[in-house]
Each structure stands twice: as structure tokens, then as C-alpha cells.
Amino acid sequence: MPLQITSLQNPRVKQVVRLRDKRDRIREWLMLVEGRDELLLALESGATPRTCYVCPAQVRDADAAPLQARLAAAGAELVEVTEPVFAKMAYRENPDGWLAVFPRPDRTLPGLRLPPAPLLVVAEAVEKPGNLGAILRSADAAGVDAVLVCDPVTDVSNPNVIRASRGTIFTVPVVESPAAETFRWLRERGIRIVAATPHASIDFTAADLRGPVAIAVGAEDMGLSPLWMDGADLAVRIPMRGRVNSLNVATSATLMMYEALRQRSVASAP
């Protein structure tokens, strides 16, 4: 029978609440994943939570037994909690009764395994968790080989990044690394850098996004740093017809990912 928690003062409950803070996530090297679909995606990707908290009062009966069986088979600890306890631990609106503690991904640039002509995304100093999560979700949809998060303001284990990504942090290789190290790593591997900026003269649809390419997007307010703007092989823009001179960073990254996917699909067509 699973362990049951009814007290809001239980140390496990306090640990989950602490993991909303970046310093605690990094110190304990753990992160939170909330939601049945996100949890299933993590399991399908080979990740295993250390502990999964379930609130029977909020879980649909049809979902409970199969997912609990999968968690048990993966060796995860299952803990049942009451509605007040789950309300304290949950960070989503309209929770569905599932929340798990996972080890943080521990990926490095040297550890990436890439195809001969990889498509990468570089996200430099992105501030808003929703934007970084949306970039990861689009990267999964477009078949991007890895997302390189440089000098992050918000870390990829932020619960709101995971929520916005719909759990695709588990399906897309993500590496956090300093910008200078990432730039050097790309150069050493002959991966062309394409910088997105509204100040470029070339439309992104006119750029060759086939072959080994890293699409670089920058912070919401300041854009890419001089390292990327001065060192890029090519700078491209997304045409703007309205009064605002730039798109949301996640939207810009998504458009460029799908243009790269389109070009590669055309090139590989018989």
C-alpha cells in the first residue's frame, strides 16, 4: 500500500514546495513535473521520478491504475496525498492530481550525439519561463536535434518551463552552458550559426537552413549579444508588416525551425 500523507507540515511536502526555488533545485539537483501527460511523456522517454505524489480525489479512475503500474515497474516511489496537501504542493491551475520529483537532466555539450547535419537552436538569456518552454515544445514538434540554453535567466528545470513545454524537456536534448563555450563548440564542429534579428537585411526564408545549422535567438528585450551577432555566419530577419518591430522570441524561433524543416523536407524528397 502506498505511503499516505495528510499533514501540510510533512517534510516531503516542504521539500516539494522548496523545489519551486531555483537555488533549491540546483542544490538538490531535482525538479518538479506536474500533470499526467507530462509524467507519461517522461516515462516514455526513459526518465524515472524518484517520487510521485498522487491525489486520489483528483485523479480520474481510468487513469490511476495503469499509470501507477508503470510507475511501480519503473521503480518510482508512489505517495498518496489529500486534496489540501496536493493544493499546497501543486503549481498549476486546475491540477489533475499528479506531481513527481525527478532528477534534473545532466546533459553536456561533449555528451551530445548529433546526426551529420544537425538542426540546433541556441536560446541566449531568455527570461520568461513560458517562452523557453514554448521553444522546447516547438523544437520537439519540428524535430530539432538539441536546444542549447546559454547564460539562462530562467533555468530549464523551472516548473513553469516544464509546464509550457508540455514535458518536452524529456524528448529534446537540452544543454545549459555559457555562451562563449557554446559558440566555440559550434565553431569546432563546423555548425553554421544563423542569428535572428529584426535588423538583418535578409529574410529568413531566403537563407539556406539546410546542413549543420544552429538557429540563435536572444533575450526578449535585448536580443542576441554581440558574441552571436558579430560571430554569426548569417543574420536573418522575419518580415514585419505591422507597427511592432519584432515578434515574441518563442514565435520567432518556431518560424525559423519550421522553415528549416521545410527546406530539409524539400531537399530529401524523391
C-alpha positions in Angstrom: 0.0 0.0 0.0 1.4 3.4 -0.9 2.6 5.8 1.8 -0.1 8.4 2.7 0.4 12.0 3.7 -2.3 14.1 5.3 -0.2 16.8 7.1 0.7 20.1 5.5 3.8 20.1 7.7 5.2 16.8 6.4 8.9 17.2 5.4 8.2 15.7 2.0 5.6 18.4 1.4 8.0 21.1 2.4 10.7 19.7 0.1 8.3 19.9 -2.9 7.5 23.5 -2.1 11.2 24.3 -1.8 11.8 22.9 -5.3 9.9 25.8 -6.8 13.0 27.9 -6.0 15.9 27.7 -8.4 18.6 27.6 -5.8 17.0 24.6 -4.1 16.5 22.8 -7.5 20.2 23.2 -8.3 21.4 22.4 -4.8 19.4 19.2 -4.6 19.6 18.6 -8.4 15.9 17.8 -8.6 12.9 19.3 -10.3 9.1 19.1 -10.3 6.9 17.7 -13.1 3.2 18.1 -12.7 0.5 16.6 -14.8 -0.4 13.2 -16.1 0.5 13.8 -19.7 3.9 15.3 -18.8 4.6 12.4 -16.5 3.7 9.8 -19.2 6.0 11.6 -21.7 8.8 11.5 -19.2 8.3 7.8 -18.6 8.1 7.1 -22.3 11.4 8.9 -22.8 13.2 6.8 -20.2 13.2 9.2 -17.3 12.1 7.9 -13.9 10.8 10.0 -11.0 12.2 9.5 -7.5 8.8 10.1 -6.0 5.3 10.6 -7.5 2.6 12.2 -5.5 -1.0 11.4 -6.4 -4.2 12.8 -5.0 -6.8 10.1 -5.5 -9.6 12.6 -5.0 -8.5 14.5 -8.2 -7.4 11.6 -10.4 -9.8 10.1 -13.0 -10.3 6.5 -12.1 -9.4 5.3 -15.6 -6.0 6.9 -15.3 -5.0 5.8 -11.9 -4.2 2.0 -12.1 -2.3 2.0 -15.4 -0.1 4.9 -14.5 0.5 3.6 -11.0 1.6 0.3 -12.5 4.0 2.0 -14.9 5.5 4.0 -12.0 5.9 0.8 -9.9 7.5 -1.0 -12.8 10.0 1.9 -13.2 10.9 1.7 -9.5 9.4 5.1 -8.6 8.0 5.6 -5.1 4.3 6.4 -5.0 2.8 8.6 -2.3 -0.9 9.3 -1.9 -1.8 12.8 -0.5 -5.0 14.5 0.5 -6.5 17.4 -1.5 -5.3 20.1 0.9 -1.7 18.6 0.8 -1.8 18.5 -3.0 -3.1 22.0 -3.2 0.0 23.2 -1.3 2.4 21.3 -3.5 0.8 21.9 -6.9 1.9 24.9 -9.0 -0.6 24.5 -11.9 -4.1 25.9 -12.2 -6.7 23.1 -12.4 -4.3 20.3 -11.2 -5.1 16.8 -12.3 -3.7 15.1 -9.1 -0.3 14.0 -10.4 3.0 15.6 -9.4 6.5 14.0 -9.4 10.0 14.8 -8.3 12.6 14.0 -11.0 16.4 14.3 -11.1 17.4 17.3 -13.2 18.7 16.3 -16.6 22.5 16.3 -16.6 23.5 16.8 -20.3 26.7 18.4 -21.5 27.9 19.7 -24.9 30.5 16.9 -25.2 27.9 14.3 -24.4 25.5 15.3 -27.3 25.2 12.7 -30.0 24.2 14.5 -33.2 23.5 13.4 -36.8 25.8 14.5 -39.6 23.6 17.6 -40.4 22.1 18.6 -37.1 19.5 21.3 -36.6 20.1 23.1 -33.3 18.5 26.0 -31.5 20.5 28.4 -29.3 18.4 30.3 -26.8 20.5 33.0 -25.1 19.4 34.7 -21.9 15.7 34.0 -22.4 14.0 35.4 -19.4 10.4 34.2 -19.4 9.8 30.5 -18.5 6.8 30.4 -20.9 9.0 31.4 -23.8 11.7 28.9 -23.0 9.0 26.2 -22.6 7.4 27.1 -25.9 10.7 26.9 -27.7 11.2 23.4 -26.3 7.7 22.4 -27.4 8.3 23.7 -30.9 11.7 22.1 -31.1 10.1 18.7 -30.3 7.4 19.3 -33.0 10.0 20.4 -35.6 12.4 17.5 -34.9 15.2 19.8 -33.7 18.3 17.7 -32.6 19.1 19.8 -29.5 18.4 23.1 -27.7 21.4 24.9 -26.3 20.3 27.3 -23.5 23.1 29.9 -23.0 23.5 32.1 -19.9 19.9 31.3 -18.8 18.0 33.8 -16.8 15.4 31.1 -16.1 16.7 27.5 -15.8 15.2 24.7 -17.8 14.1 22.9 -14.6 11.8 25.8 -13.7 8.3 24.2 -13.1 6.8 26.8 -15.5 9.2 25.9 -18.2 8.2 22.3 -17.9 4.5 23.2 -17.9 4.9 25.4 -21.0 7.0 22.8 -22.7 4.3 20.1 -22.0 7.1 17.8 -20.8 9.2 18.0 -24.0 12.2 18.7 -21.9 12.4 14.9 -21.8 12.1 14.4 -25.6 14.5 17.1 -26.8 18.2 17.1 -25.6 18.7 20.3 -23.7 22.1 21.6 -22.6 22.7 24.7 -20.4 26.1 26.2 -21.0 27.9 29.5 -21.1 27.5 31.4 -24.4 31.3 31.6 -25.1 31.7 27.8 -24.6 28.7 27.1 -26.8 29.9 29.4 -29.5 33.3 27.7 -29.5 31.8 24.2 -29.5 29.7 25.1 -32.6 32.7 26.5 -34.4 34.8 23.4 -33.7 32.1 21.2 -35.3 31.6 23.4 -38.4 28.0 24.1 -37.5 26.8 27.4 -39.1 25.3 30.0 -36.9 22.2 31.8 -38.1 21.3 34.8 -35.9 17.7 36.1 -35.8 17.5 39.8 -35.5 15.0 42.4 -36.8 18.0 44.5 -38.0 19.1 42.0 -40.7 18.6 42.6 -44.4 18.0 39.0 -45.4 14.6 37.4 -44.9 14.8 34.0 -43.1 13.0 32.2 -45.9 15.9 33.3 -48.3 18.6 31.8 -46.0 19.9 28.3 -46.5 18.9 26.4 -43.4 20.0 23.0 -44.6 23.1 21.2 -43.4 24.6 21.7 -39.9 22.8 24.8 -38.6 22.3 26.4 -35.2 19.5 29.0 -35.1 20.3 31.6 -32.5 17.6 33.7 -30.7 18.1 36.1 -27.9 16.6 37.7 -24.8 13.1 39.2 -25.1 14.3 42.9 -24.6 17.9 43.0 -25.8 18.1 40.2 -28.4 21.3 38.4 -29.1 24.6 39.6 -27.5 27.5 40.8 -29.7 29.1 37.4 -29.4 26.4 35.9 -31.6 25.6 39.0 -33.7 29.3 39.6 -34.6 30.2 36.0 -34.9 27.2 34.5 -36.8 27.7 33.2 -40.3 24.5 34.9 -41.3 21.9 37.3 -39.8 18.3 37.0 -40.9 15.0 38.7 -40.1 11.4 37.8 -40.1 9.5 40.4 -42.2 7.2 42.6 -40.2 4.3 44.5 -41.7 2.8 45.9 -38.5 3.9 48.6 -36.1 5.8 46.3 -33.8 9.3 45.6 -35.0 9.8 42.2 -33.5 8.0 39.0 -32.6 7.9 37.1 -29.4 11.2 35.1 -29.1 9.4 31.8 -29.0 7.3 32.7 -32.1 10.4 33.8 -33.9 12.3 30.6 -33.1 9.3 28.5 -34.1 9.0 30.2 -37.5 12.7 29.6 -38.2 12.6 26.0 -37.0 9.7 25.2 -39.4 11.4 27.0 -42.3 14.5 24.8 -41.7 12.2 21.7 -41.5 10.5 22.8 -44.8 13.8 23.2 -46.6 15.2 19.9 -45.3 12.0 18.1 -46.3 12.1 19.5 -49.8 15.8 18.6 -50.1 15.1 15.0 -49.1 12.0 14.5 -51.2 12.4 12.0 -54.1 
